[in-house]
């Protein structure tokens, strides 16, 4: 079994991995305000990145509807992924 590690920042890479049935783990970035899950500034789907991550499997990513579509600004507010870039 090949255990090649790849680093990417593109949700499109996630889509490609799903099409080819490649098992992946993705490290997500969020602003950690409290670091213990109390403030919820790092929430994505049902997960707190500071507590449950930052590394998530493809199964966990599939339960994150905002993955690849939304991000959080420095205040923790949800904004479209391409807003402000």
ChimeraX attribute file (.defattr): number of C-alpha atoms within 10 A of each C-alpha:
attribute: neighborCount
match mode: 1-to-1
recipient: residues
	/A:1	3
	/A:2	4
	/A:3	5
	/A:4	5
	/A:5	7
	/A:6	8
	/A:7	9
	/A:8	10
	/A:9	12
	/A:10	9
	/A:11	13
	/A:12	11
	/A:13	13
	/A:14	21
	/A:15	13
	/A:16	11
	/A:17	14
	/A:18	14
	/A:19	9
	/A:20	8
	/A:21	10
	/A:22	11
	/A:23	11
	/A:24	16
	/A:25	18
	/A:26	19
	/A:27	13
	/A:28	16
	/A:29	15
	/A:30	18
	/A:31	16
	/A:32	19
	/A:33	16
	/A:34	12
	/A:35	15
	/A:36	13
	/A:37	17
	/A:38	12
	/A:39	13
	/A:40	17
	/A:41	23
	/A:42	27
	/A:43	22
	/A:44	21
	/A:45	15
	/A:46	11
	/A:47	19
	/A:48	21
	/A:49	25
	/A:50	23
	/A:51	14
	/A:52	13
	/A:53	14
	/A:54	16
	/A:55	14
	/A:56	17
	/A:57	13
	/A:58	17
	/A:59	11
	/A:60	14
	/A:61	21
	/A:62	14
	/A:63	13
	/A:64	15
	/A:65	12
	/A:66	16
	/A:67	16
	/A:68	17
	/A:69	12
	/A:70	16
	/A:71	21
	/A:72	18
	/A:73	16
	/A:74	12
	/A:75	9
	/A:76	17
	/A:77	11
	/A:78	16
	/A:79	14
	/A:80	13
	/A:81	15
	/A:82	10
	/A:83	9
	/A:84	7
	/A:85	4
